[in-house]
Amino acid sequence: MSVPFGVDRPAGEPRRTQALLKVYPLSDRPGVRAVGEISRPTLATWERALEQIAHQRSRAVYVDLAAVSFIDVAGASALAITAQGLEADQRIMVDRPPFELERLLDLFWPGLPTLEMVAQ
């Protein structure tokens, strides 16, 4: 079946939507809340947010991922690299991470001492 010129999908196939990621500062503690999807199209936004939290001088900085629907290897890698760059007494506390993040971290970065998963 051929697809007419200018049509990006066959008839009846759902329209693909652009990946979105919004990041907000937390009001009750140091850190950020991410909403959406962390993937290749949103990686720059995610990396900017991680850069900001890396420069906070709190012992614990929180990353609330309860509203993140998906995170890919590049997003997990950016988080792990940020955690590796922290001082020994600092921690990134990941609140309610998506399943795939815990799996990716266990596979590629097991036992990062500056990164902790928490579920509230």
Secondary structure, DSSP 8 states (H G I E B T S, - for coil): ----TT-SS-TTS-------EEEEE-SSSSEEEEEEEESGGGHHHHHHHHHHHHT---SEEEEEEEEEEEE-HHHHHHHHHHHHTS-TT-EEEEES--HHHHHHHHHHSTT-TTEEEE--
